[in-house]
Amino acid sequence: MNKRFLLCTVVLLYTTGFLFAQATKNIQTKRYDVAAFVWPSYHPDDWAKIFWPDGIGEWQTVISNKPKFPGHEQPRYPLWGYINEADPYVAEMEINAAADHGVNVFIFDWYWYDGMPFLEGQLNDGYLKARNNNRVKFYLMWANHDVNTTWDKRNSDDAFSRKNQSLIWRADIDRKEFERVAIRWIEKYFKQPSYYKIDDKPVLMIYDLVKLVQGLGGVEQTKDAFKWFREQTVKAGFKGLELQLSMRKETDKGLSAIPGDNIGTQKDVVEKLGFNSLTHYQFVHFTNVDRDYNVILNDVIKEWKTVSNSYAAKYYPHVSVGWDASPRTYGLQPGIVKNNTPKNFENALMEAKKFVDAHPNQAPLITINSWNEWTETSYLMPCTMFGYGYLEAVKNVFGKQ
């Protein structure tokens, strides 16, 4: 073997090894925005005593949970106990556990009823006062849905069965009220250093498209309100506003926001209003969940592709841990996800990661339901049944972020 050939071989091997190491490093250091919804009901709140009179929030419902049939995988109890999530020291523990397992964004459900905010305690007194909240960013989902007795276990069976859906609070608000709310979002939350942004634009998700349009008086009126909202966000020093929608199942069915007024399909309204991006809140919103998790996942992946290919707005894939709302009632509520083990959940996360990797022109965002939906049986937090299994599933796919 001549010296030149040997030298070329050594150089080639070295170069190949170097490139492989760099490629591996790039793969390992790629960042994903793994965002878990937060249901902020697990803390003392005087106003919330209308639903949970014991004064500990919806932990009252979790404590009373019992199985409804042989083999029912209930109750699910928190491994950490019935913590006060509005305590900044508790928030620090949650933030560390989330970040250490790859969850680096919280999406707080945010409510406004009767002219004031509801259930802001976990965000304001817990997360925002936590000394380590720079480890996990946050953004808001305006949960603009009406409230009946579904949250109140004493009356929830009738609410779920539609025998009695007594309305407690309406969620639709007019333009004047919308402006009050939007200014609160900008001043109190968007300006926080840890607020999550896409392209340097704060993200605001809206839960119910119909309720939004209903309150503001129509599609054109809503479009004008959004224009004003975007302008105010820019005036506050931001590059713009990322308006995001929590979608329902994609169909050709028309929406009716004002009685007798067909405002168009979901796609029509989304495009008229200029939403920047889309995701989902829960599998139950767009597919039959009374099946095996792996079967559900096949339909979920199809829905991701359908929405992504059909809309101008970017779609961010959503993964739900599961669904079983029976903890909220005494009777059995139909529609329970089967076989939603941490391993199967991990497979779903792998599919979401593939989707993100296949769309490099958009933020690497994945939404998960949820951090702590104990009474809908869709949570990442450690539990008595699976321990840290769901969090470990996130870490196995995305690593510590």
C-alpha positions as CSV (number, residue, x, y, z in Angstrom):
1,M,0.0,0.0,0.0
2,N,1.7,3.3,-1.1
3,K,1.9,6.2,1.3
4,R,-0.3,8.5,-0.7
5,F,-3.2,6.0,-0.7
6,L,-2.7,5.5,3.1
7,L,-2.7,9.2,3.7
8,C,-5.9,9.7,1.6
9,T,-7.6,6.9,3.5
10,V,-6.8,8.4,6.8
11,V,-8.0,11.9,5.7
12,L,-11.2,10.4,4.4
13,L,-11.9,8.4,7.6
14,Y,-11.2,11.5,9.7
15,T,-13.4,13.7,7.5
16,T,-16.2,11.2,7.6
17,G,-16.0,10.8,11.3
18,F,-15.9,14.6,11.8
19,L,-19.0,15.1,9.6
20,F,-20.8,12.2,11.4
21,A,-20.0,13.8,14.8
22,Q,-21.3,17.2,13.6
23,A,-24.5,15.7,12.2
24,T,-25.1,13.8,15.4
25,K,-24.5,16.9,17.4
26,N,-27.0,18.8,15.2
27,I,-29.6,16.2,15.7
28,Q,-29.0,16.1,19.5
29,T,-29.2,19.9,19.9
30,K,-32.2,20.6,17.8
31,R,-34.8,22.3,20.0
32,Y,-38.5,21.5,20.0
33,D,-41.2,23.6,21.7
34,V,-43.2,21.0,23.6
35,A,-46.2,22.9,25.0
36,A,-48.6,21.4,27.6
37,F,-52.0,22.9,28.3
38,V,-52.5,23.8,32.0
39,W,-56.0,23.6,33.6
40,P,-55.5,26.1,36.5
41,S,-58.1,24.8,38.9
42,Y,-56.0,23.1,41.6
43,H,-55.6,25.8,44.2
44,P,-57.8,27.7,46.7
45,D,-60.0,30.3,45.0
46,D,-63.0,31.9,46.7
47,W,-64.9,32.4,43.4
48,A,-64.4,28.7,42.5
49,K,-66.2,27.5,45.6
50,I,-69.4,27.6,43.6
51,F,-68.1,24.4,42.0
52,W,-65.7,23.0,44.7
53,P,-67.0,24.3,48.1
54,D,-64.1,22.6,50.1
55,G,-61.8,25.4,49.0
56,I,-59.1,23.2,47.4
57,G,-60.2,23.6,43.8
58,E,-61.0,20.6,41.6
59,W,-58.8,18.4,43.9
60,Q,-62.2,17.9,45.6
61,T,-63.4,16.0,42.6
62,V,-60.2,14.0,42.2
63,I,-60.3,12.8,45.8
64,S,-63.9,11.5,45.4
65,N,-63.1,9.6,42.2
66,K,-64.0,5.9,42.0
67,P,-64.0,3.2,39.3
68,K,-67.3,2.9,37.4
69,F,-67.0,-0.7,36.1
70,P,-64.7,-3.7,36.5
71,G,-61.4,-3.0,34.8
72,H,-62.0,0.8,34.8
73,E,-58.5,2.3,35.1
74,Q,-59.6,4.7,37.8
75,P,-59.0,6.4,40.2
76,R,-55.8,8.2,39.1
77,Y,-54.2,10.0,42.0
78,P,-51.3,12.5,41.9
79,L,-48.0,11.1,43.1
80,W,-47.1,14.5,44.5
81,G,-50.3,14.7,46.5
82,Y,-52.9,17.5,46.4
83,I,-50.6,20.4,45.9
84,N,-51.5,24.0,45.8
85,E,-50.5,25.0,42.3
86,A,-50.8,28.7,43.1
87,D,-47.8,28.4,45.5
88,P,-44.6,29.7,43.9
89,Y,-42.5,26.9,45.6
90,V,-44.9,24.3,44.1
91,A,-44.6,26.0,40.8
92,E,-40.8,25.8,40.9
93,M,-41.1,22.0,41.5
94,E,-43.4,21.7,38.5
95,I,-41.3,23.8,36.3
96,N,-38.2,21.8,37.1
97,A,-40.0,18.5,36.5
98,A,-41.4,19.8,33.2
99,A,-38.1,21.2,31.9
100,D,-36.1,18.2,33.0
101,H,-38.3,15.9,30.9
102,G,-38.5,18.1,27.8
103,V,-41.7,20.2,28.3
104,N,-40.5,23.7,27.8
105,V,-43.8,25.6,27.3
106,F,-47.0,25.9,29.4
107,I,-50.3,27.0,27.7
108,F,-52.5,28.3,30.5
109,D,-56.2,28.1,30.1
110,W,-57.4,31.6,30.7
111,Y,-61.0,32.7,31.6
112,W,-63.0,35.9,31.7
113,Y,-66.6,36.0,33.1
114,D,-68.9,38.7,34.3
115,G,-66.3,41.4,33.6
116,M,-63.3,39.8,35.4
117,P,-60.7,37.1,35.2
118,F,-61.3,33.6,36.7
119,L,-58.8,31.1,37.9
120,E,-55.7,33.3,37.4
121,G,-54.1,32.2,40.7
122,Q,-51.9,29.4,39.3
123,L,-50.4,31.7,36.7
124,N,-50.2,35.0,38.7
125,D,-49.2,33.7,42.1
126,G,-47.6,30.4,41.2
127,Y,-45.8,30.4,37.8
128,L,-45.0,34.1,37.5
129,K,-43.6,34.3,41.0
130,A,-41.5,31.1,40.6
131,R,-37.8,31.9,40.6
132,N,-37.1,29.5,37.8
133,N,-39.9,30.4,35.3
134,N,-37.3,31.2,32.7
135,R,-36.9,27.4,32.2
136,V,-40.4,27.0,30.8
137,K,-42.1,29.7,28.7
138,F,-45.8,30.2,28.7
139,Y,-48.7,31.6,26.6
140,L,-52.4,31.9,27.0
141,M,-55.4,30.1,25.5
142,W,-58.5,32.2,26.0
143,A,-60.9,29.4,27.0
144,N,-63.9,31.4,25.8
145,H,-66.6,28.8,26.4
146,D,-69.8,29.1,28.4
147,V,-69.9,27.5,31.9
148,N,-72.7,25.3,33.2
149,T,-72.7,22.8,36.0
150,T,-70.2,20.4,34.3
151,W,-67.5,21.3,36.8
152,D,-69.8,20.7,39.8
153,K,-69.9,17.0,40.6
154,R,-73.1,17.5,42.6
155,N,-74.9,18.4,39.4
156,S,-72.6,17.2,36.6
157,D,-74.4,14.0,35.7
158,D,-77.4,16.0,34.5
159,A,-75.1,18.5,32.7
160,F,-73.3,15.8,30.8
161,S,-76.5,14.0,29.9
162,R,-78.1,17.4,28.8
163,K,-81.0,16.9,31.2
164,N,-80.1,20.1,32.9
165,Q,-77.5,22.4,31.5
166,S,-78.2,25.5,33.6
167,L,-76.0,28.3,32.3
168,I,-73.8,30.0,35.0
169,W,-71.6,32.2,32.9
170,R,-71.6,33.3,29.2
171,A,-68.2,33.6,27.5
172,D,-69.1,35.8,24.5
173,I,-68.1,39.4,25.0
174,D,-68.7,42.6,23.0
175,R,-66.0,44.9,21.4
176,K,-65.7,47.1,24.5
177,E,-65.1,44.2,26.8
178,F,-62.8,42.6,24.2
179,E,-60.6,45.7,24.2
180,R,-60.4,45.5,28.1
181,V,-59.3,41.9,27.9
182,A,-56.8,42.4,25.1
183,I,-55.1,45.3,27.0
184,R,-54.8,43.0,30.0
185,W,-53.2,40.3,27.9
186,I,-50.7,42.8,26.4
187,E,-49.7,44.6,29.6
188,K,-49.9,41.8,32.2
189,Y,-48.7,38.8,30.2
190,F,-47.2,39.6,26.8
191,K,-44.6,41.8,28.4
192,Q,-43.4,39.0,30.7
193,P,-39.8,37.9,29.8
194,S,-40.9,34.2,29.6
195,Y,-43.9,34.8,27.3
196,Y,-43.7,32.5,24.3
197,K,-43.4,34.0,20.9
198,I,-43.2,32.8,17.3
199,D,-41.0,35.1,15.1
200,D,-40.8,37.5,18.1
201,K,-44.6,37.8,18.1
202,P,-46.5,36.8,21.3
203,V,-48.9,33.9,20.8
204,L,-52.5,34.1,21.8
205,M,-54.7,31.0,21.3
206,I,-58.5,31.2,21.1
207,Y,-60.6,28.2,22.1
208,D,-64.1,28.8,20.6
209,L,-64.4,30.4,17.2
210,V,-68.1,30.6,17.2
211,K,-68.3,32.2,20.7
212,L,-65.7,34.8,19.6
213,V,-67.7,35.8,16.5
214,Q,-71.0,35.7,18.4
215,G,-69.8,38.1,21.0
216,L,-68.2,40.6,18.6
217,G,-71.3,40.6,16.3
218,G,-70.1,38.9,13.1
219,V,-67.1,38.0,11.1
220,E,-66.4,41.5,9.8
221,Q,-66.7,42.9,13.3
222,T,-64.3,40.3,14.6
223,K,-61.9,41.0,11.7
224,D,-61.9,44.7,12.7
225,A,-61.3,43.8,16.4
226,F,-58.3,41.6,15.4
227,K,-56.9,44.5,13.4
228,W,-57.1,46.7,16.4
229,F,-55.6,44.0,18.6
230,R,-52.6,43.6,16.3
231,E,-52.1,47.3,16.2
232,Q,-52.1,47.6,20.0
233,T,-49.6,44.7,20.2
234,V,-47.2,46.5,17.8
235,K,-47.7,49.8,19.8
236,A,-46.6,47.9,22.9
237,G,-43.3,47.2,21.3
238,F,-43.7,43.8,19.6
239,K,-43.2,42.9,16.0
240,G,-46.8,41.7,15.7
241,L,-49.2,39.1,17.1
242,E,-49.5,35.4,16.5
243,L,-53.2,34.6,16.6
244,Q,-53.7,30.8,17.0
245,L,-57.0,28.8,17.0
246,S,-57.9,25.6,18.8
247,M,-59.7,23.8,16.0
248,R,-62.6,21.4,15.8
249,K,-63.0,18.6,13.3
250,E,-62.4,19.8,9.8
251,T,-65.7,19.5,7.9
252,D,-67.7,21.4,5.2
253,K,-70.4,22.1,7.6
254,G,-71.3,25.8,8.0
255,L,-71.0,27.6,11.4
256,S,-73.8,29.6,13.0
257,A,-72.5,32.3,15.4
258,I,-75.7,34.4,15.5
259,P,-79.0,32.5,15.4
260,G,-80.0,31.9,11.8
261,D,-76.8,33.4,10.4
262,N,-74.5,31.0,8.6
263,I,-71.1,32.5,8.8
264,G,-69.3,29.9,6.6
265,T,-67.2,26.9,7.3
266,Q,-64.5,26.8,9.9
267,K,-62.0,27.2,7.1
268,D,-63.9,30.2,5.6
269,V,-63.9,32.0,9.0
270,V,-60.3,31.2,9.8
271,E,-59.1,32.6,6.5
272,K,-61.3,35.7,6.7
273,L,-60.0,36.5,10.2
274,G,-56.4,35.9,9.3
275,F,-55.4,33.4,12.0
276,N,-51.7,32.8,11.8
277,S,-51.6,29.3,13.1
278,L,-53.8,26.3,14.2
279,T,-53.6,23.4,16.6
280,H,-56.1,21.3,18.6
281,Y,-56.9,21.1,22.3
282,Q,-58.0,17.4,22.6
283,F,-58.4,14.4,20.4
284,V,-62.1,14.2,21.5
285,H,-62.7,17.5,19.6
286,F,-62.1,15.8,16.2
287,T,-62.3,12.0,16.4
288,N,-64.0,9.2,18.2
289,V,-62.0,8.5,21.3
290,D,-63.9,5.4,22.5
291,R,-61.2,3.2,20.9
292,D,-57.7,1.9,21.4
293,Y,-55.1,4.7,21.5
294,N,-53.1,3.2,18.6
295,V,-56.3,3.1,16.3
296,I,-57.1,6.7,17.3
297,L,-53.6,7.8,16.4
298,N,-54.0,6.7,12.8
299,D,-56.9,9.1,12.4
300,V,-55.1,11.8,14.3
301,I,-52.1,11.7,11.9
302,K,-54.6,11.9,8.9
303,E,-56.2,15.0,10.5
304,W,-52.8,16.7,10.9
305,K,-52.1,16.2,7.3
306,T,-55.6,17.3,6.1
307,V,-55.5,20.5,8.1
308,S,-51.9,21.3,7.2
309,N,-52.6,20.8,3.5
310,S,-55.9,22.6,3.5
311,Y,-55.2,25.9,5.3
312,A,-52.9,28.8,4.6
313,A,-52.3,29.1,8.4
314,K,-49.6,26.9,9.8
315,Y,-50.7,23.8,11.7
316,Y,-48.9,22.6,14.8
317,P,-49.5,18.9,15.7
318,H,-51.4,18.1,18.8
319,V,-51.1,15.0,21.0
320,S,-53.5,14.0,23.8
321,V,-52.5,11.7,26.6
322,G,-56.0,10.3,26.8
323,W,-59.6,11.0,27.6
324,D,-62.0,9.8,30.4
325,A,-64.2,12.5,31.9
326,S,-66.0,10.1,34.3
327,P,-64.1,11.4,37.4
328,R,-66.3,14.5,37.1
329,T,-69.5,12.5,37.5
330,Y,-71.1,9.8,39.7
331,G,-72.3,7.8,36.7
332,L,-70.3,6.5,33.8
333,Q,-69.5,8.9,30.9
334,P,-69.1,7.2,27.6
335,G,-66.1,7.8,25.4
336,I,-63.0,6.5,27.1
337,V,-59.6,6.1,25.4
338,K,-58.2,2.6,25.8
339,N,-54.6,1.5,26.1
340,N,-53.1,5.0,26.4
341,T,-50.0,3.7,28.1
342,P,-46.9,5.8,28.4
343,K,-45.3,3.7,25.6
344,N,-48.2,4.3,23.2
345,F,-48.2,8.0,24.1
346,E,-44.5,8.0,23.3
347,N,-45.2,6.6,19.8
348,A,-47.7,9.5,19.3
349,L,-45.0,12.0,20.2
350,M,-42.6,10.4,17.7
351,E,-45.2,10.9,15.0
352,A,-45.6,14.6,16.0
353,K,-41.8,15.0,16.0
354,K,-41.7,13.5,12.4
355,F,-44.4,16.0,11.4
356,V,-42.4,19.0,12.8
357,D,-39.2,17.8,11.1
358,A,-41.1,17.6,7.8
359,H,-42.2,21.2,8.2
360,P,-38.9,23.1,8.8
361,N,-40.5,26.4,7.6
362,Q,-42.5,26.8,10.8
363,A,-41.9,26.9,14.6
364,P,-41.0,23.4,16.1
365,L,-44.1,23.5,18.2
366,I,-46.1,20.5,19.5
367,T,-49.1,20.9,21.8
368,I,-50.0,18.3,24.4
369,N,-53.2,17.8,26.4
370,S,-52.2,18.2,29.1
371,W,-50.1,19.0,32.1
372,N,-52.8,18.4,34.7
373,E,-56.2,17.5,33.4
374,W,-56.8,14.9,36.2
375,T,-60.6,14.9,35.8
376,E,-60.4,14.3,32.1
377,T,-57.7,11.7,32.6
378,S,-55.2,13.4,30.3
379,Y,-52.2,14.5,32.2
380,L,-48.4,14.4,32.2
381,M,-47.9,14.8,35.9
382,P,-46.7,11.8,37.9
383,C,-49.5,9.5,39.1
384,T,-50.0,6.5,41.2
385,M,-50.7,4.3,38.2
386,F,-47.8,5.1,35.9
387,G,-45.4,7.1,38.1
388,Y,-43.3,9.4,35.9
389,G,-44.2,7.3,32.8
390,Y,-45.8,10.1,30.7
391,L,-43.0,12.6,31.5
392,E,-40.4,9.9,30.7
393,A,-42.1,9.4,27.4
394,V,-41.6,13.1,26.5
395,K,-38.0,12.9,27.6
396,N,-37.4,9.8,25.5
397,V,-38.5,11.6,22.4
398,F,-37.3,15.2,23.0
399,G,-34.7,14.9,25.7
400,K,-34.1,17.5,28.4
401,Q,-34.7,20.9,27.0
